Amino acid sequence: MGLTRNAYSLLCELNNLCPEPFSGSSLQLGKQDSYVKDYECRRILRKFNIKCEFNEKNNSFIDSYKLFNYLGFDNVFSLDYSDYEGSEIIHNFNEPLPKDFGNKYNLVFDGGTTEHIFNINQSLKNICDLLKVGGIAVHSSPTNNQVDHGYLQFSPQFFYDFYKINNFKIIQSYLIEVDAAPRGKKWLIREYTPGCIDYLSMGGWSEILDTWIAVQKTSESTSDKIPQQGDCVKAWNININENISEKELIQKTFLSSQLKALIKKSPFKNKLFKFKKHLIRLISRKKPPIKNRY
């Protein structure tokens, strides 16, 4: 768990994307290590036009609490299973929250905690319940090539579908190529929406990947709805989603089968099939464009 220059840049970007600038109380899930030095923090804040009283004048790492203070939060807390790292709030996140914990925070930051929690359903519910209406939840979680780092690696659709069905507003949704070293190279930020990497889902990535998603709680938000994977729902309801009647769907299927039959009868069928596969590889397996480098 830790706040890198990359993650801090994304938090600054998030601040500028929100209707109101950050303020109030923030909660870290696990006390975050900091990998941001004072001059780097000053440069990042300046880049995103975030004004604050910056009083660091040495070449040391800034405490993670101060990093959140500089973003606009007056009160910064951390929650953990034990007080080993000095967290103020001690709670087993596998279990429901005490009633007096809810609706307290303007931001809950998961900078690498939920993958270590076995009861992921309860963990997500707890995050939702901790937030005030209008509050923001941020996940920076492992997605690929991080075997045994924690219990879990998450497809980006996991968070996207959960928060969508529970009526949260999605503000940032990124798939990120990260560096194994906390102070390594820049992250490559790609915008993620469900379906945008379908043809890359099996063997399409060798890089270390993280999911970054930031969502806002609304007055209609819930925390107990369980999604079905969006791709599956789309397939089940194809005739509803595309407004295709049963008759039109039969015709569409028939035409498709007729086309396949024609190709099979063609003397050039092998070349046609090879060309089709080659075309799919070239077009469909293209990665989403890089939006930013932080």
N, C-alpha and C positions, 0 to 999 in steps of 0.2 A: 504494500500500500504506500502510495506516495504521490505528492504533487510535483510534477516535472514542469519544465518551461513549456512543454507542448500542451499539457493539460491546463496549465494556468492561462495560456493564450486562448484555449477553447472556452474557459470560464469567462474571460473578458469579452470574447465574441458573444457569448450567451447574454451577458449583461446588456450589450447593445441591441440584441434582438428582442429582449423583453419589453413589454409596454411601459413598465416602470423600472428604473434602475434598482439594483440590489439594495436592500436595507433590512433592518430587523435582526432576526436570529437565524444562525445557520448551524447545522449539525453534521459532523463528519461521522461516518460509520467506520469505526476504528480510527485512532489518532494517526493522522497522515504524516509520514516523513516528508521533509521538504528538500527538493533538489534545485531550488531557485535561489540564486544569489541576489544581493541587493541591487546591483547595477542592472541585472537582467530583469528584475521585477519592475524597476523604474522604466526601463526601455519598453517593456510589454504594456504597462499601463499607459504610457505616452502614445504608443502605437494605436491603442483603442480609445484614446481621448477620455480616459478615466482620471478624474482629478481627485487627489487626496493629499493629506499631509504626510509626506514621505520623509521619515527622519532617520533612515538607515544610511550610514556613511562608512561601512567597512566592506570587506570582500568575503563575508561569511554567508552561509545559508540562512534565509529568513524563516522563522518559525511559521508552521502552517496556519496557526491561529491568526498571526499578523497578516498573512497573505489574504485571508478572508476579510479581515478588518479593512484592508486597503481596497477591497472590492465594494465596500459599503456596509458590511454587517457590523452592527454594534456589539452583538453578543455571539460568541463562537463556542460551541461545545463539541464533545466527542462521546460516542457511545461504544462500549465494547463488552465482551464477555467477562473480562477481568480488568483490574486496575493496573495490570503489568506495565502499560505504557502511559499511565497517568490520565486515563479517561475519567470524566466526572460522573458519567451515567453508566451504571453497570447493569446489563441485562442480557440474558440468553436470547438471541434473535430467532432461535428455533421455536420460541414460545410466544404466545400473544402478549401484547404490551399491557402494562397496568393502565387502568382507565385514565389516570391523571397525566399520562405521557402524550396523549393525542392532541392534534390541532395546535401545535406550539411553534412550528418552524416555518420560516420563509424559504429555506433551502435545505435539502438533505442530499449530501454528497457521498456517493458510493464510489470510492476511488480504488476498488479492488478488494471488496469484502464479501459480496453476496456469493461469489464462487466458492467460498470456504464454508458456507452455511448449508447444511444438508436439507433442511426443511425450506425449500425455496418458495413454496406457496405462502407460508407464513411470513417469510422474510419480505416478500413483495407487499403483502397486506400491511405489515408493520410500517413500511416506508410510506405507503399511501396515507395511513392513519396519523403518522407523525406530522404531516404537512397541514398548514393552514390552507383555506381556500385561497387560490392565487399563488400558493407556494410552488416551488420548483424541485423536482427530483432529478438528479443527474447520476447516470451509471457510466462508468468507464470499466468495461469488463472484458475478460479474455474470450476470443472467438476461435482462434486457430493457432496450432503449433505451440501450445502451452500445456502439454500433457503432464498431469500430476502436479501442476502448480496449485490447483485447488481441486475440489470435488467436481467442478463443472466448467465447461466451456459453452458459451452461448451463441447460437445463431442470432443475428440482429433481429430476425423476425419474432423471436421469443418475446423481447421487450416491446417491440412495436405492436404486436397483436394484443398483448396483455393490457397495455395502456390505452389502446384504441377502444377495446370493448368496454373498458371501465371509464370511458368518457373523459380522458385526460387530453389536453391539447399538446400535440407534439411540436416542439420548437426546433430542436436539432436532432438529426438522425444520420449518423455517420458510420461508415466502415473504414477503419484506419490501419494502414501498414505502420507498425511501430518498431522501434529499436529495442533490443533486449536490454541495453544499458540505459539507466535512468537519465544520463546526460549524454546520450548518443545523438544520432543524426535526426533530422527533422522528420516529423510524422507526415505521411501522405494521406490527406483527408478526402474521402470519396463520399458523396451524398448517397444515402441508402433509402430506397422504398421497396416494399415487398415485390418480388418478381424481377428486380433489376439485375440480379446475379444468378438467375435460374440455371443458365448453362455453365456456370462456374461452380455449382454446388458440389459436384463430384470430381475432385482432383484438380480443380481450377486454381488453387492457391498453394503456394509453397512458403509464403511469407508468414511472419508473426502478425496476427491480426487482432485488433480490439474492436469492440462495439462501443460507440459513444452515443448516448441518447439522453436528451433533456426534455422533460414533460412538465406541463403546468396543471395543477389541480383546479377544477372548476366547481361551481356549486352543484353540478350534476354528476360529479365524479363518484365512483364507487371503488371498492377494493376487493370484492368477493366474486366477481364474474370471471369465469374460466374460459379462455378462448379455444376455438378449434383453429388449427393452422389455416391461415388465410388462403393459401394456394389450394388446399383441399376443399374449403368452402366454395371457392370459385369454380372448381371442377364439378362439385356436386350440383351447383345451381347454375350451370352454364346457360341453360335455356331461359332462366329468369334474369340473370345478370346481363345477357345480351339481347333480352326481349325477343327471343326466338321461340316461335310456337312449336309444338310437337311435330307438326307436319313439315315446317321449315327445317327442323333439326334432322328429320329423316331424309329430306331431300339433300341437305348439306352432306350428310354421311354417305348417301348414295353416290353423289357426284364425286366425292373424295375417293370412294372405292372404285368407281369407274375410271378415274384418272390413273390410279395405281395399276389397274388391269391393263390399261393402254401401254403404260411404261413397261410392264412385264412382257407384253407381246412384241415390244420394239426390239429390233436387232441391236440397238445401241443401249439396251437397258443397263448393262454393267457400267458403261461410261456415264450414263445419266445418274445412276445411284452414287457413283464416286464423286461426281460433280456436286450433287446435293449435299453429301457429307462434308466435302471440302468447303462449300459455301457456308454451311452451318457453323463449321469451326472458325472460319474467318470472321463472320458477322456476329454470331450469337455469343461466342466466348470472349468477346472484347470486354475488358473491364470498364466499369463506369469511369467517367473523366475525373481527374483530380481537381477538387474544388479549391483546396488550400494546402499550403505546406507550413506547418508550425513546428 
